[in-house]
């Protein structure tokens, strides 16, 4: 429940408009973004259900530990990708408010 309350708080009160997205932002792009998020969440839900059903249900197979290793593997694999993209200017990490990083750390520890 704590994660829900954290996610409902605004990350920033800055009301400036990003010039890179101002020209392309609109109701059509908002709907596309919402659909992509819905598809992504659906795939993740299916992924976790298949993994839980595939793993044996005994004391030797710890599901939480398995998902922890999957998260660690994804972090190790994709951290260099993010670093390269940020270095090439394809991803702007400076636009993410510091409070968002704090929320990510808190949620990761929960």
Backbone as a chain_set.jsonl record, in Angstrom:
{"seq": "XXXXXXXXXXXXXXXXXXXXXXXXXXXXXXXXXXXXXXXXXXXXXXXXXXXXXXXXXXXXXXXXXXXXXXXXXXXXXXXXXXXXXXXXXXXXXXXXXXXXXXXXXXXXXX", "coords": {"N": [[0.825, -1.199, 0.0], [2.053, 1.155, 0.595], [3.605, 1.684, -1.628], [1.693, 2.426, -3.472], [0.772, 4.862, -2.476], [3.075, 6.367, -2.706], [3.421, 6.46, -5.46], [1.291, 8.021, -6.209], [1.923, 10.583, -5.568], [2.93, 13.772, -6.764], [5.798, 14.135, -8.867], [7.156, 16.402, -9.521], [6.793, 19.961, -9.514], [7.218, 21.517, -11.605], [6.205, 23.398, -14.322], [7.044, 23.875, -16.866], [7.297, 23.513, -20.412], [8.558, 20.916, -22.351], [10.526, 21.498, -25.125], [11.169, 19.558, -26.991], [9.168, 17.642, -26.973], [6.861, 19.084, -27.211], [5.951, 19.739, -29.778], [5.068, 17.319, -30.768], [3.302, 16.32, -28.952], [0.037, 15.416, -28.07], [-3.502, 14.572, -28.131], [-3.711, 12.194, -29.609], [-1.168, 11.009, -29.427], [-1.115, 10.586, -26.728], [-3.046, 8.615, -26.355], [-1.874, 6.528, -27.787], [0.422, 6.123, -26.241], [-0.808, 5.318, -23.846], [-1.968, 2.921, -24.697], [0.338, 1.444, -25.358], [1.481, 1.201, -22.818], [-0.498, -0.337, -21.565], [-0.361, -2.696, -23.082], [2.261, -3.46, -22.486], [2.06, -3.91, -19.696], [0.277, -6.042, -19.744], [1.778, -8.046, -21.051], [3.802, -8.34, -19.133], [2.316, -9.295, -16.95], [1.427, -11.736, -17.997], [3.916, -12.96, -18.338], [4.854, -13.205, -15.672], [2.909, -14.916, -14.635], [3.242, -17.241, -16.193], [5.872, -17.914, -15.447], [5.537, -18.398, -12.69], [3.815, -20.591, -12.745], [5.419, -22.408, -14.077], [7.599, -22.883, -12.438], [8.6, -25.238, -9.962], [6.576, -26.148, -7.132], [7.838, -26.236, -4.394], [9.911, -26.445, -1.427], [12.561, -26.127, -2.16], [12.72, -24.522, -4.412], [12.72, -21.245, -4.476], [10.554, -18.793, -5.191], [10.568, -15.999, -4.949], [13.296, -15.496, -4.709], [14.132, -16.389, -7.202], [12.856, -14.492, -8.916], [14.204, -12.278, -8.017], [16.809, -12.825, -8.941], [16.268, -12.757, -11.684], [15.618, -10.037, -11.981], [18.071, -8.9, -11.227], [19.723, -9.902, -13.273], [18.53, -8.663, -15.519], [19.057, -5.997, -14.863], [21.864, -5.946, -14.94], [22.314, -6.597, -17.61], [20.913, -4.606, -19.052], [21.783, -2.146, -18.058], [24.267, -1.283, -19.249], [23.259, -0.762, -21.813], [21.498, 1.377, -21.386], [23.376, 3.229, -20.47], [24.988, 3.586, -22.751], [23.088, 4.602, -24.57], [22.396, 6.967, -23.246], [24.85, 8.228, -23.297], [25.162, 8.66, -26.029], [23.228, 10.474, -26.492], [20.667, 9.722, -27.085], [18.94, 9.268, -25.08], [17.673, 11.159, -22.48], [18.671, 11.53, -19.429], [18.854, 13.547, -17.61], [16.521, 14.937, -17.464], [14.898, 13.603, -15.766], [13.483, 13.887, -12.635], [15.239, 14.15, -9.486], [13.785, 13.093, -7.344], [12.347, 11.029, -8.467], [14.265, 9.047, -8.875], [14.77, 8.439, -6.215], [12.313, 7.342, -5.46], [12.332, 5.055, -7.064], [14.469, 3.654, -5.899], [13.431, 3.244, -3.307], [11.168, 1.664, -3.859], [12.434, -0.53, -4.953], [13.682, -1.638, -2.769], [11.59, -2.486, -1.266]], "CA": [[0.0, 0.0, 0.0], [2.946, 2.308, 0.628], [4.02, 1.969, -2.999], [0.601, 3.119, -4.139], [0.731, 6.252, -2.03], [4.247, 7.049, -3.252], [3.217, 6.698, -6.883], [0.261, 9.019, -6.417], [2.421, 11.915, -5.274], [3.571, 14.36, -7.939], [7.249, 14.121, -8.817], [7.685, 17.741, -9.667], [5.789, 20.998, -9.724], [7.688, 22.307, -12.729], [5.18, 23.432, -15.359], [7.617, 24.25, -18.15], [7.033, 22.575, -21.487], [9.758, 20.444, -23.028], [10.383, 21.831, -26.54], [11.326, 18.372, -27.833], [7.916, 16.898, -27.047], [5.714, 19.978, -27.357], [5.451, 19.71, -31.148], [4.446, 16.034, -31.078], [2.34, 15.929, -27.922], [-1.355, 15.641, -28.416], [-4.373, 13.51, -27.646], [-3.442, 10.95, -30.319], [0.032, 10.423, -28.852], [-1.451, 10.154, -25.378], [-3.757, 7.342, -26.487], [-0.885, 5.533, -28.201], [1.229, 5.838, -25.06], [-1.622, 4.536, -22.916], [-2.091, 1.566, -25.241], [1.625, 0.772, -25.202], [1.615, 0.851, -21.401], [-1.423, -1.431, -21.296], [0.211, -3.9, -23.698], [3.43, -3.823, -21.701], [1.593, -4.478, -18.433], [-0.321, -7.339, -20.044], [2.871, -8.985, -21.286], [4.465, -8.605, -17.855], [1.424, -10.146, -16.165], [1.524, -13.076, -18.578], [5.267, -13.456, -18.049], [4.952, -13.631, -14.278], [2.022, -16.069, -14.441], [3.893, -18.411, -16.797], [7.003, -18.297, -14.616], [5.064, -18.975, -11.427], [3.255, -21.916, -13.032], [6.489, -23.269, -14.565], [8.492, -23.24, -11.346], [8.007, -26.232, -9.054], [6.051, -25.607, -5.874], [8.424, -26.92, -3.256], [10.756, -25.588, -0.594], [13.873, -25.913, -2.766], [12.621, -23.464, -5.421], [12.203, -20.02, -3.887], [10.078, -17.967, -6.293], [11.026, -14.62, -4.744], [14.721, -15.472, -5.033], [14.229, -16.5, -8.661], [12.535, -13.194, -9.508], [15.315, -11.391, -7.678], [17.887, -13.086, -9.897], [15.842, -12.256, -12.998], [15.775, -8.587, -11.926], [19.502, -8.605, -11.231], [20.219, -10.17, -14.617], [18.048, -7.587, -16.404], [19.784, -4.775, -14.521], [23.244, -6.067, -15.428], [22.304, -6.616, -19.074], [20.398, -3.382, -19.654], [22.475, -0.944, -17.581], [25.163, -0.764, -20.302], [22.46, -0.235, -22.926], [21.047, 2.703, -20.966], [24.551, 4.099, -20.413], [25.377, 3.921, -24.129], [22.061, 5.481, -25.141], [22.53, 8.285, -22.608], [26.092, 8.816, -23.805], [24.962, 9.072, -27.419], [22.212, 11.533, -26.534], [19.366, 9.18, -27.47], [18.121, 9.247, -23.879], [18.025, 12.303, -21.642], [18.435, 11.182, -18.033], [18.846, 14.755, -16.776], [15.156, 15.445, -17.346], [14.213, 12.851, -14.722], [13.721, 14.553, -11.356], [15.927, 13.309, -8.495], [12.816, 12.406, -6.494], [11.965, 9.796, -9.153], [15.291, 8.056, -8.551], [14.536, 8.052, -4.829], [11.151, 6.453, -5.451], [12.779, 3.781, -7.637], [15.263, 2.969, -4.875], [12.549, 2.818, -2.218], [10.354, 0.569, -4.353], [13.304, -1.677, -5.151], [13.988, -2.228, -1.472], [10.354, -3.007, -0.63]], "C": [[0.859, 1.248, 0.0], [3.407, 2.697, -0.762], [2.952, 2.735, -3.754], [0.562, 4.588, -3.736], [1.931, 7.028, -2.562], [4.023, 7.391, -4.723], [2.175, 7.77, -7.157], [0.721, 10.431, -6.078], [3.092, 12.492, -6.51], [5.08, 14.389, -7.769], [7.837, 15.517, -8.874], [6.541, 18.731, -9.838], [6.195, 21.909, -10.876], [6.652, 22.256, -13.847], [5.735, 23.862, -16.703], [7.376, 23.146, -19.159], [8.352, 22.208, -22.15], [9.615, 20.734, -24.523], [10.527, 20.626, -27.459], [10.014, 17.617, -27.997], [6.702, 17.788, -27.288], [5.116, 19.906, -28.759], [4.714, 18.41, -31.454], [3.412, 15.607, -30.056], [0.933, 16.275, -28.374], [-2.195, 14.48, -27.939], [-4.093, 12.175, -28.331], [-2.218, 10.25, -29.745], [-0.226, 9.932, -27.435], [-2.15, 8.794, -25.419], [-2.783, 6.237, -26.878], [-0.004, 5.151, -27.015], [0.468, 5.0, -24.043], [-1.765, 3.096, -23.4], [-0.789, 0.785, -25.112], [1.86, 0.363, -23.757], [0.71, -0.325, -21.041], [-0.895, -2.745, -21.869], [1.412, -4.387, -22.896], [3.027, -4.475, -20.383], [0.972, -5.856, -18.645], [0.75, -8.395, -20.287], [3.591, -9.33, -19.983], [3.613, -9.514, -16.981], [1.467, -11.581, -16.689], [2.851, -13.735, -18.275], [5.368, -13.966, -16.621], [4.066, -14.841, -14.005], [2.664, -17.335, -15.001], [5.073, -18.86, -15.946], [6.562, -18.932, -13.308], [4.507, -20.378, -11.638], [4.349, -22.89, -13.465], [7.426, -23.721, -13.454], [7.821, -24.273, -10.449], [7.594, -25.585, -7.731], [6.571, -26.434, -4.699], [9.351, -25.967, -2.514], [12.101, -25.287, -1.23], [13.859, -24.773, -3.786], [11.946, -22.249, -4.795], [11.846, -19.05, -5.014], [10.58, -16.531, -6.149], [12.511, -14.499, -5.079], [14.936, -15.558, -6.534], [13.941, -15.164, -9.328], [13.597, -12.149, -9.171], [16.479, -11.57, -8.626], [17.531, -12.61, -11.3], [15.999, -10.737, -13.045], [17.227, -8.164, -11.952], [20.097, -8.808, -12.614], [19.787, -9.069, -15.596], [18.788, -6.288, -16.124], [21.2, -4.803, -15.077], [23.288, -5.996, -16.95], [21.923, -5.254, -19.635], [21.049, -2.104, -19.15], [23.481, -0.42, -18.608], [24.408, -0.187, -21.499], [21.986, 1.171, -22.607], [22.222, 3.679, -20.951], [24.994, 4.525, -21.812], [24.364, 4.873, -24.758], [22.142, 6.883, -24.543], [23.783, 8.986, -23.106], [25.967, 9.324, -25.227], [23.908, 10.17, -27.558], [20.844, 11.044, -26.958], [18.402, 9.148, -26.293], [18.597, 10.371, -22.966], [17.688, 11.994, -20.189], [18.387, 12.404, -17.128], [17.445, 15.327, -16.6], [14.358, 14.705, -16.28], [14.519, 13.51, -13.386], [14.391, 13.609, -10.358], [14.967, 12.542, -7.587], [12.357, 11.091, -7.137], [12.983, 8.693, -8.886], [15.122, 7.554, -7.121], [13.37, 7.082, -4.734], [11.522, 5.084, -6.013], [13.582, 2.992, -6.61], [14.4, 2.442, -3.745], [11.703, 1.62, -2.663], [11.197, -0.687, -4.567], [13.648, -2.376, -3.853], [12.77, -2.847, -0.808], [10.023, -4.41, -1.044]], "O": [[0.456, 2.285, -0.528], [3.583, 3.878, -1.058], [3.262, 3.594, -4.58], [0.342, 5.458, -4.578], [1.819, 8.222, -2.841], [4.388, 8.475, -5.179], [2.177, 8.369, -8.232], [-0.028, 11.385, -6.285], [3.762, 11.76, -7.238], [5.588, 14.634, -6.675], [8.91, 15.768, -8.325], [5.447, 18.359, -10.264], [5.581, 22.954, -11.092], [6.263, 21.169, -14.274], [4.961, 24.186, -17.604], [7.264, 21.976, -18.794], [9.161, 23.079, -22.471], [8.663, 20.257, -25.139], [10.056, 20.663, -28.596], [9.772, 17.017, -29.044], [5.613, 17.277, -27.546], [3.899, 20.002, -28.913], [3.828, 18.393, -32.309], [2.708, 14.62, -30.274], [0.697, 17.316, -28.988], [-1.667, 13.506, -27.402], [-4.223, 11.126, -27.7], [-2.222, 9.029, -29.589], [0.387, 8.959, -26.995], [-1.865, 7.924, -24.597], [-2.862, 5.127, -26.353], [0.282, 3.971, -26.813], [1.027, 4.079, -23.448], [-1.691, 2.16, -22.605], [-0.807, -0.404, -24.791], [2.387, -0.719, -23.501], [1.117, -1.212, -20.291], [-0.974, -3.786, -21.216], [1.561, -5.585, -22.656], [3.603, -5.493, -19.997], [1.131, -6.741, -17.805], [0.644, -9.515, -19.787], [3.948, -10.486, -19.758], [4.144, -10.418, -16.335], [1.537, -12.529, -15.907], [2.907, -14.931, -17.989], [5.91, -15.046, -16.385], [4.44, -15.708, -13.215], [2.634, -18.383, -14.357], [5.263, -20.059, -15.74], [7.162, -19.912, -12.866], [4.706, -21.258, -10.8], [4.214, -24.092, -13.239], [7.985, -24.817, -13.517], [6.617, -24.198, -10.201], [8.191, -24.606, -7.283], [5.841, -27.222, -4.097], [9.547, -24.825, -2.928], [12.731, -24.289, -0.88], [14.885, -24.126, -3.999], [10.729, -22.239, -4.61], [12.729, -18.545, -5.707], [10.978, -15.917, -7.139], [12.934, -13.506, -5.671], [15.811, -14.887, -7.081], [14.689, -14.738, -10.208], [13.852, -11.241, -9.962], [17.076, -10.591, -9.072], [18.393, -12.115, -12.026], [16.467, -10.201, -14.049], [17.585, -7.189, -12.613], [20.884, -7.986, -13.081], [20.591, -8.603, -16.404], [19.114, -5.551, -17.055], [21.682, -3.808, -15.62], [24.203, -5.398, -17.516], [22.54, -4.789, -20.593], [20.877, -1.056, -19.773], [23.543, 0.791, -18.821], [24.868, 0.768, -22.124], [22.059, 2.061, -23.455], [22.08, 4.827, -21.372], [25.336, 5.687, -22.032], [24.747, 5.846, -25.408], [21.974, 7.873, -25.254], [23.779, 10.199, -23.315], [26.6, 10.315, -25.591], [23.73, 10.726, -28.641], [19.941, 11.853, -27.174], [17.192, 9.018, -26.478], [19.794, 10.51, -22.716], [16.547, 12.175, -19.763], [17.925, 12.309, -15.991], [17.207, 16.116, -15.685], [13.258, 15.13, -15.926], [15.686, 13.678, -13.033], [14.141, 12.403, -10.381], [15.302, 11.458, -7.111], [12.015, 10.144, -6.428], [12.611, 7.536, -8.691], [15.314, 6.368, -6.852], [13.442, 6.098, -3.997], [11.074, 4.061, -5.494], [13.391, 1.784, -6.471], [14.606, 1.324, -3.272], [11.546, 0.663, -1.906], [10.703, -1.798, -4.376], [13.883, -3.584, -3.842], [12.907, -3.648, 0.117], [9.023, -4.968, -0.591]]}, "num_chains": 1, "name": "protein.A"}
